[in-house]
Amino acid sequence: MIRSKVEELQAIFGEKNVLTEIEDMVAYSYDASHVEIQPEAVVFATATEQVSKLMQFAYREKIPVTPRGQGSGLSGGSVPLKKGIVLCMDKMNRLIDFDPANRLITVEAGMTTADIDPIAAKANLFYPPDPGSVAFSTIGGNVAENAGGLRGLKYGVTKDYVKMMKVVLPQGDIVTMGNKCVKHVAGFNMEGIFVGSEGLLGIMTEVTLALLPVPEHRESALAIFNSLDGAARAVSAIIAAGVTPSTMEFMDNVTINSIQNFKDCGLPRDGAAVLLIETDGEKNSAIAEMAKVEVEVKKNDIREFARAKSTEERNRLFEGRRVALNALASVRPNLILEDATVMRSKLPDMVRGISQIAAKYGLQIGIFGHAGDGNLHPTILLDMQDKDEKARAEKGVAELFQLAIDLEGTISGEHGIGLEKKPFLQNQIGAEGIRMLQNIKKTFDPLNLLNPGKMFDMPEQQSA
Ligand SMILES: Cc1cc2nc3c(=O)[nH]c(=O)nc-3n(C[C@H](O)[C@H](O)[C@H](O)COP(=O)(O)OP(=O)(O)OC[C@H]3O[C@@H](n4cnc5c(N)ncnc54)[C@H](O)[C@@H]3O)c2cc1C
């Protein structure tokens, strides 16, 4: 980037908050997916007004800007496809307001997700969305990807907790959307449009989130199955029986063994699959719900139903689930992680279909994920340098997405479209759906400068 433009950035952000050295460009060229593209400059915002000035500058100079939280996204969302400037939001991480009476918290968008709970806990409240990346992802990144988590089955996902937000629009306007009231219908549901917008429509700088009272009690158990099918059927049976556990996480044998090789978390190496299940709420009802769960799982090819006898045992099992991705990543040089999602009743078909795809293309696929949400993470373990294996994996991924669509599901339950799933979105929402998204993008960002090249192609994209 030419000197005068760097100086203008330094005038907005201060010298220490502007990076242009090559080693820094490498550090901000990737997220947790596979794509790597170096920006021309990286800036760190500490105030909304700076973000506004940046966008005015970017629009005047026609420079692409890519917002970034902690870069833990799994779909290439914070990779600067068209180079330009990476805007890091992680220094905007302050608490703005904690309002226990209304069960609300307002934070800067760069706050780490896990930093909410210690504040909320002071009033016996908690923030339910808990992605596996809770310890490092940001609230802005969670909102932009509509992140889910291990408690999504009972408590929903990020969109269910977003009340209000301050956003900088692509041309620099600062707007506040939503409201702190329980009910609010003054104008369009604009905060809703920003949830899952993947950094394409504006930059969130502040977010107000709803909190819930901490449940009085929780019961945790590990159900160990003799077959993948049994575990998948058990999920459907539990829901059909009218029970809503807070957590119902699935791990297959490949995942179990990868975790145990990575760290001993007490998982059974010889189980075909496990479900990590938790019920919570008022003590008697949590206990009664777990009893119903036990009845249902025992009808479905189960080998053992083991209740966690202590908090330590429970935490060890949950740690196993949280390190699943890292553990699978250590098996082969690369992995391709997907998050195709189906209705829970279609989980057995999905699991069978994934196994067939693995056999057809000779692929090693580990499956884990939020089974209670119908959200599996089939994870292809491979060596991308092996051209043949890579080509087989790409065919497998395409079939996997088609399988989810054929089962009335979705190509993404929580990781977003970003770059890697972009070619498949039209299969799910049609050409008209893509046109509608393009028109919305054009309304917000007529020059296509904010995170260009993601989710869908813009007709005039070549000129950005
Ligand atoms: C080990 C691991 C486990 C994970 N588990 C889960 C899981 O259980 N559930 C789940 O949903 N995801 C999970 N993820 C994916 C990822 O953590 C989430 O998508 C998370 O929300 C990304 O947050 P981030 O701050 O890292 O955002 P980034 O990756 O930096 O950015 C993600 C997107 O948000 C945009 N963005 C970031 N901040 C802003 C902002 N302030 N305003 C506008 N746009 C913005 C970026 O442009 C980009 O498009 C996991 C990832 C890893 C590595």
The ligand as a Tripos MOL2 file, in Angstrom:
@<TRIPOS>MOLECULE
LIG
   53    58     1     0     0
SMALL
NO_CHARGES

@<TRIPOS>ATOM
      1 C1        -11.9890  -25.3740   17.2880 C.3       1 LIG1
      2 C2        -13.1590  -24.6180   16.6860 C.ar      1 LIG1
      3 C3        -14.4310  -24.9320   17.1210 C.ar      1 LIG1
      4 C4        -15.5360  -24.2610   16.5860 C.ar      1 LIG1
      5 N1        -16.7870  -24.5760   17.0370 N.ar      1 LIG1
      6 C5        -17.8630  -23.9070   16.5550 C.ar      1 LIG1
      7 C6        -19.1690  -24.2240   17.0260 C.ar      1 LIG1
      8 O1        -19.3740  -25.1000   17.8720 O.2       1 LIG1
      9 N2        -20.2090  -23.5150   16.5110 N.ar      1 LIG1
     10 C7        -20.0300  -22.5440   15.5690 C.ar      1 LIG1
     11 O2        -21.0110  -21.9330   15.1500 O.2       1 LIG1
     12 N3        -18.7910  -22.2470   15.0930 N.ar      1 LIG1
     13 C8        -17.7160  -22.8930   15.5640 C.ar      1 LIG1
     14 N4        -16.4560  -22.5770   15.0890 N.ar      1 LIG1
     15 C9        -16.3020  -21.5540   14.0310 C.3       1 LIG1
     16 C10       -15.9860  -20.1150   14.5290 C.3       1 LIG1
     17 O3        -15.3530  -20.1270   15.7910 O.3       1 LIG1
     18 C11       -17.2400  -19.2560   14.5630 C.3       1 LIG1
     19 O4        -17.7230  -19.0540   13.2450 O.3       1 LIG1
     20 C12       -17.0410  -17.8840   15.2270 C.3       1 LIG1
     21 O5        -18.2890  -17.2530   15.2960 O.3       1 LIG1
     22 C13       -16.0550  -16.9920   14.4800 C.3       1 LIG1
     23 O6        -15.7030  -15.9170   15.3580 O.3       1 LIG1
     24 P1        -14.3770  -15.0570   15.0990 P.3       1 LIG1
     25 O7        -14.3800  -13.9480   16.0790 O.co2     1 LIG1
     26 O8        -13.1830  -15.9130   15.0680 O.co2     1 LIG1
     27 O9        -14.7020  -14.4710   13.6480 O.3       1 LIG1
     28 P2        -13.7960  -14.4520   12.3440 P.3       1 LIG1
     29 O10       -13.4460  -15.8410   11.9350 O.co2     1 LIG1
     30 O11       -12.7040  -13.4890   12.4820 O.co2     1 LIG1
     31 O12       -14.8640  -13.8710   11.3040 O.3       1 LIG1
     32 C14       -15.9850  -14.6120   10.9120 C.3       1 LIG1
     33 C15       -16.8540  -13.7460    9.9900 C.3       1 LIG1
     34 O13       -17.4110  -12.6890   10.7430 O.3       1 LIG1
     35 C16       -17.0850  -11.4300   10.1670 C.3       1 LIG1
     36 N5        -16.9120  -10.5230   11.3000 N.ar      1 LIG1
     37 C17       -16.1100  -10.6840   12.3880 C.ar      1 LIG1
     38 N6        -16.2870   -9.6780   13.2480 N.ar      1 LIG1
     39 C18       -17.2180   -8.8480   12.6950 C.ar      1 LIG1
     40 C19       -17.8380   -7.6280   13.1020 C.ar      1 LIG1
     41 N7        -17.5230   -7.0470   14.2620 N.pl3     1 LIG1
     42 N8        -18.7480   -7.0660   12.2700 N.ar      1 LIG1
     43 C20       -19.0830   -7.6350   11.0980 C.ar      1 LIG1
     44 N9        -18.5370   -8.7940   10.6760 N.ar      1 LIG1
     45 C21       -17.6200   -9.3950   11.4630 C.ar      1 LIG1
     46 C22       -15.8350  -11.6800    9.3340 C.3       1 LIG1
     47 O14       -15.7390  -10.7880    8.2660 O.3       1 LIG1
     48 C23       -16.0950  -13.0980    8.8540 C.3       1 LIG1
     49 O15       -16.8960  -13.0880    7.7130 O.3       1 LIG1
     50 C24       -15.3380  -23.2590   15.5810 C.ar      1 LIG1
     51 C25       -14.0470  -22.9530   15.1530 C.ar      1 LIG1
     52 C26       -12.9680  -23.6260   15.6880 C.ar      1 LIG1
     53 C27       -11.5860  -23.2670   15.1880 C.3       1 LIG1
@<TRIPOS>BOND
     1     1     2 1
     2     2     3 ar
     3     2    52 ar
     4     3     4 ar
     5     4     5 ar
     6     4    50 ar
     7     5     6 ar
     8     6     7 ar
     9     6    13 1
    10     7     8 2
    11     7     9 ar
    12     9    10 ar
    13    10    11 2
    14    10    12 ar
    15    12    13 ar
    16    13    14 ar
    17    14    15 1
    18    14    50 ar
    19    15    16 1
    20    16    17 1
    21    16    18 1
    22    18    19 1
    23    18    20 1
    24    20    21 1
    25    20    22 1
    26    22    23 1
    27    23    24 1
    28    24    25 2
    29    24    26 1
    30    24    27 1
    31    27    28 1
    32    28    29 2
    33    28    30 1
    34    28    31 1
    35    31    32 1
    36    32    33 1
    37    33    34 1
    38    33    48 1
    39    34    35 1
    40    35    36 1
    41    35    46 1
    42    36    37 ar
    43    36    45 ar
    44    37    38 ar
    45    38    39 ar
    46    39    40 ar
    47    39    45 ar
    48    40    41 1
    49    40    42 ar
    50    42    43 ar
    51    43    44 ar
    52    44    45 ar
    53    46    47 1
    54    46    48 1
    55    48    49 1
    56    50    51 ar
    57    51    52 ar
    58    52    53 1
@<TRIPOS>SUBSTRUCTURE
     1 LIG1         1 GROUP 0 **** ****
